[in-house]
Amino acid sequence: MAEFSALLANLNSILWHEYVLYAIVGTGVVFTFWSGFCQYQALAHGPKILRGVYDDPNDPGAINHFQALSAALSATVGLGNIGGVALAIALGGPGAVFWMWVIGFLGMAIKLTEVTLSMLYRNTDDPDNPHGGPMWVAHKALARKGMPGLGRTIGVIFCVTLLVSTATGGNMFQAWNVGELTQEYFSVPSWITGIVLAVIVGSVIIGGIKRIGKVAATLVPFMVILYLGAGFYVLAVNIGDLPGIFVLIVTSAFNPTDAAGAFIGGSAASAFLFGLKRAAFSNEAGQGSSPIAHSAAKTNEPAREGIVAGLEPFIDTIVVCTFTALIILSTGIWNRAPDVMLQTIPTATQLEAGWQFAPTPAPGDDWVVDDRVMLVVEAHENDATGHTYHRIEGVISFDNGAYTANWAPFEAPTQPTVIGGGMYRTYVGATLTAKAFDSVSPGLGKWLVSIAAWLFAISTMISWSYYGEQGMVYLAGEKSVLPYKLVYCLLIIVATLGFIKSDADLDNITGVGTAVMLFANIPICWFFGYQAMRAYKDYIVRLKAGRMGPEHPPPNIDDLLSGRDGQA
């Protein structure tokens, strides 16, 4: 397992090189200015579209604009908002939140562009069951330019990356977090949670996009209102701390954050890295996943669905993720003091595998075997934070009638020294957020975050199952769908069998899944984004001129792609 973790970490460091982050930010900046700050139209015109003002039942598609947005949001508003934000703060510090805001704002422009492109090139041979996404953009756009083989190759590459991300971030991340949370609070073995999740998700996805759209349109508003309502309560209790927290977020984005308690410190670079990674994972801007759901919408106006899609990063990152971040920061759970003070501070002995702390008695009787704990130690400089503090992971066992913490070896050139005089319970992802709610009102996190995590995870997994399904349809046709769904449900169970041990492993697994899709989709946006911008600007011109609605038919797709104004 240690070798697998090291492999993931190395792969993650390559895929998430700083130049990849610059590419995401640069893409968002370019399309923001190119579109004339389309974020405004998403916020001003998008809600009117969702109300059905422009709906036409005769347009091709399977679901309406609201259901399409709900299906896409059900994939993005998930445990990335509960557990992903907690990961960003635990690993990057408060400054990570600032960079989540940045990618949320820029992501609105990226999302509009990629969805508009997919609407331009979606396959509507069966109007009630359209297929769309970046694979179809590459396939059909390059075929128009006389390069069908290259288009098919790029489409296949994208679908392979889509399936990797589906299996990791869209599936296993969700199941693992729910399993951990349920085991922490209700002592239900994680694998049982996996089986229950697999049955629920399987019963929904068997009905296809129409059933997914209906379930998502019901679940998403309810779970967002539930979560934000409880969040308002927590923030009201800590309202006096909020101005200082906003200052902390902004200053920490550009300056190192000192180590304190459970937080081992963070540099401005780590805040940037983890903020962008978690925001990209949460709102999926640039991944090319949401266009697959939006391509099922009933409309003849490609840019109209792109404008609707622009709302996703705003709702997901700027609203929901910010609530989670403020809850974690205002309660102080992220840099808490040791959860358990040790009667005797252990010392490390150097062995061939590294520095080894002897098994340590764990005071108290509220432990469960296999509970995870950690020590904060001082040793050599930590490349990830710029500080000299590190974490050493441990696992609780029950030996000779007493609970004991057993520590992993620690590789370092100098002997590590325990800091703080105690050890910490390891709260990873959604569990950390739940503990933040509990610190304000005992039991609130247990029930609220548990319910929200189950709803968020289920909604995310059913939408991502559809994304992966569309990838399989492109690769192998409709006959591949049933075997794919069976494997998808099996992976839910696999994720809860204990292979993932820490927040670092969790970050690495989801980071790999997110990054591989970015590598495939961002170039597609760059090569063909001008067509999306042309369609968007044509739409806005007609909207402002009052030439919109059933009495003013839209231009045909060929006119939009070629630049000819079909309304002249």
Sequence and secondary structure as in RCSB ss.txt:
>XXXX:A:sequence
MAEFSALLANLNSILWHEYVLYAIVGTGVVFTFWSGFCQYQALAHGPKILRGVYDDPNDPGAINHFQALSAALSA
TVGLGNIGGVALAIALGGPGAVFWMWVIGFLGMAIKLTEVTLSMLYRNTDDPDNPHGGPMWVAHKALARKGMPGL
GRTIGVIFCVTLLVSTATGGNMFQAWNVGELTQEYFSVPSWITGIVLAVIVGSVIIGGIKRIGKVAATLVPFMVI
LYLGAGFYVLAVNIGDLPGIFVLIVTSAFNPTDAAGAFIGGSAASAFLFGLKRAAFSNEAGQGSSPIAHSAAKTN
EPAREGIVAGLEPFIDTIVVCTFTALIILSTGIWNRAPDVMLQTIPTATQLEAGWQFAPTPAPGDDWVVDDRVML
VVEAHENDATGHTYHRIEGVISFDNGAYTANWAPFEAPTQPTVIGGGMYRTYVGATLTAKAFDSVSPGLGKWLVS
IAAWLFAISTMISWSYYGEQGMVYLAGEKSVLPYKLVYCLLIIVATLGFIKSDADLDNITGVGTAVMLFANIPIC
WFFGYQAMRAYKDYIVRLKAGRMGPEHPPPNIDDLLSGRDGQA
>XXXX:A:secstr
 HHHHHHHHHHHHHHT HHHHHHHHHHHHHHHHHTT THHHHHHTHHHHHTTTT  TTSS SB HHHHHHHHHHH
HSSHIIIIIHHHHHHHH THHHHHHHHHHHHHHHHHHHHHHHHHHH B SSTTS B SHHHHHHHHHHHTT HHH
HHHHHHHHHHHHHHHHHIIIIIHHHHHHHHHHHHHH   HHHHHHHHHHHHHHHHTTHHHHHHHHHHHHHHHHHH
HHHHHHHHHHHHTGGGHHHHHHHHHHHTTS B  BTTB  B HHHHHHHHHHHHHHHH TTTS HHHHHTTB  S
 HHHHHHHHTHHHIIIIIIIIHHHHHHHHHHTGGG   SEE SS   EEEETTEEEE  EE  SS   TT EEEE
EEE S  TTTSSSEEEEEEEEEEETTEEEEEE  B  SS  EE SSEEEE   THHHHHHHHHHHSTTHIIIIIH
HHHHHHHHHHHHHHHHHHHHHHHHHH GGGHHHHHHHHHHHHHHHTSS   SHHHHHHHHHHHHHHHHHHHHHHH
HHHHHHHHHHHHHHHHHHHTT  STTS    HHHHHHT  TT 
